[in-house]
Amino acid sequence: MIVSQKKYELTDFEWHNIESYLPKQLKKELGHSHRQLRKLINAIVWVARSGSDWQDLPTKFGDWRTVYIRFLKWQKKKLLNAAFKELDESIDLEKLQLNRECIINCVNRKETV
């Protein structure tokens, strides 16, 4: 049985509810692109809701390493906390960044770039 990828993404209603909680800094970082920000937040939500590893992130979200590194950067600055608390208190942002295999792969990628 194939589960729809949309099942794990934000609905328009959820996006509307959390958008105001996202710091303007995130949009600035992405060149003020509303679409790109939603895509990245959807990618993070997809990993959280699906329970999958970052490496399993569907390619429609972009390279999983890029998404993961951006997530780590934002999480370190606590830029996502308010939005994710509003969205769903069961999403544990700390747990998402502790995927050891992913961290090793991202570090290896960074060393080869």
C-alpha positions in Angstrom: 0.0 0.0 0.0 1.4 3.4 -1.0 0.8 6.3 1.4 0.4 9.7 -0.1 3.3 12.0 0.5 0.8 14.8 1.0 -0.5 13.1 4.1 2.6 14.2 6.0 2.7 17.8 4.6 1.1 21.0 5.9 -2.4 21.7 4.8 -3.2 25.3 3.7 -5.0 25.8 7.0 -1.9 24.7 9.0 0.4 26.8 6.9 -1.8 29.9 7.5 -1.8 29.2 11.3 2.0 28.9 11.6 3.3 31.4 9.0 3.1 34.4 11.3 5.2 32.4 13.9 8.1 32.0 11.5 10.7 34.7 11.9 11.1 37.1 8.9 14.8 36.1 9.0 13.9 32.8 7.4 12.2 34.4 4.3 15.2 36.8 4.1 17.6 33.9 4.0 15.6 32.4 1.1 15.4 35.6 -0.9 11.9 36.4 0.4 10.5 33.3 -1.4 7.2 32.3 0.3 7.1 29.2 -1.9 10.7 28.1 -1.0 10.0 28.6 2.7 6.9 26.5 2.7 8.7 23.8 0.8 11.4 23.7 3.4 9.0 23.7 6.3 7.0 21.0 4.6 10.1 18.9 4.2 10.8 19.2 8.0 7.2 18.4 8.8 7.3 15.4 6.4 10.3 13.9 8.2 8.6 14.5 11.6 5.2 13.1 10.7 6.4 10.2 8.6 9.0 9.1 11.1 11.4 8.5 8.2 15.1 9.3 8.2 16.2 12.4 6.5 17.8 10.3 3.7 14.3 9.1 2.8 13.0 12.7 2.2 11.2 12.7 -1.2 13.3 14.5 -3.9 10.5 16.9 -4.6 11.7 18.8 -1.5 15.2 19.0 -2.8 18.4 17.4 -1.6 17.9 15.9 1.8 21.3 17.1 3.0 20.6 20.7 2.1 17.2 20.6 3.9 18.8 18.9 6.9 21.7 21.3 7.2 19.3 24.3 6.9 17.1 22.6 9.6 20.1 22.2 11.9 21.1 25.9 11.4 17.6 27.1 12.1 17.1 24.8 15.1 20.4 25.9 16.6 19.0 29.5 16.6 15.6 28.2 17.8 13.9 29.9 14.8 11.3 27.1 14.4 10.2 26.6 18.0 7.1 28.9 18.1 5.8 27.7 14.7 6.1 24.0 15.5 4.6 24.5 19.0 1.6 26.1 17.3 1.5 23.4 14.7 1.7 20.3 16.7 3.2 20.0 20.2 4.0 16.3 19.5 6.7 17.2 16.9 10.0 17.0 18.8 12.5 19.2 17.0 15.4 18.0 19.2 14.7 14.4 18.2 14.8 15.3 14.5 18.3 16.6 14.7 19.6 13.6 16.5 19.7 11.2 13.5 23.3 10.0 13.9 23.7 8.4 10.5 22.4 11.6 8.9 24.8 13.8 10.9 27.7 11.6 9.8 26.7 11.8 6.2 26.2 15.6 6.3 29.6 16.0 7.9 31.2 13.8 5.2 29.4 15.9 2.5 30.7 19.1 4.0 34.3 17.8 4.1 34.1 16.9 0.4 32.6 20.2 -0.8 
